[in-house]
């Protein structure tokens, strides 16, 4: 069992080949790509590592990769220490050729949590999660929302119900425009993102996070920026990730300004994102996690997304799993205060806070 703190390009290639060869029900996904460890290390300052299992080899060369678990140590004086697979992302967790190897990966991760005196180890598994002696708590109150993609934009449009089509048409009538690009759209996207996060009462991620994603996943990551009368009003980070022999498109971050609500900018943007995914050959569109029957859940469901299990699992060493979650009642007053701050203040202070939240 290897604990690797910096994955070089040769090892990254090995891991990607291993992930590509795993069966569809293994839990392997785009978030397992070793590039994410680089992104989290460079942009959020996390200490990143990976537990890698190899098959036994009778020759001097190491055996093939048979198990992989990426991890990031999230640490701050304000919130404490946590070992997570992986922060910012909704899924990762342990993937292996069999349960014996998977259990060994989790054993090694639990030992690391002990070593770092983390309050807990958090494994963001897909599906129903796994059974392991170290896992003492599950969190399954949210679901992944995914949509099977048609082969062309015409089929996409005909698959919408009348209400969705009407809302998209309102965006057309409002004269909304969209651009797809990279670093050239970063400032416009980030401006919208910061305002939206302030309105939600959530500390904002640093701009360099999105810059690092664009740089690390060239060709697979892009920004979308929607404008109304020349002003940016909505934006999204869109990923197109090879998973096995298919492509999955996903939106880890998206925002729209409240002042543009009457233009239906958010609805119109998601239609354009789905069209873009079709053009890139995606077979699945991942809308991210949502609480069943919440507003975001209903928003995603109207497009045709269906829920699938999203189990986050914990090796809890101290405290409570919910201690630093935004929905914890103890944060209500702080959220209300944050929503009243000027955007420039949240843009300055937010990144320092958010990097300590698992």
Buried (B, 14 or more C-beta within 10 A) or exposed (E): BBBBEEBEEEBBEBBBEBBEEBEEEBBBBBBBBBBBBBBBBBBBBBBBBBBBBBEEEEEEEEEBBBBBBBBBBBBBEEBBBBBBBBBBBBBBBBBBBEEEBBBBBBBBBBBBBEEBEBBBBBBBBBBEBBEBEBBEEBBEEBBBBBBEBBEEBEEBBEBBEEEBBEBBBBBEEBEBEBBBBBEEBBEBBBBBBBBBBBBBBBBBBBBBBBBBBBBBBEEBBBBBBBBBEEEBBBBBBBBBBBBBEEBBBBBBBBBBBEEBEEBBBBBBBBBBBBBBBBEBEBBBBBBBBBEEEEEBBEBBBBBBBEBEEBBBBBBBBEEEBEBBEEEEEEBEEEBEEBBEBEBEEBBEBBBEBBBBBB
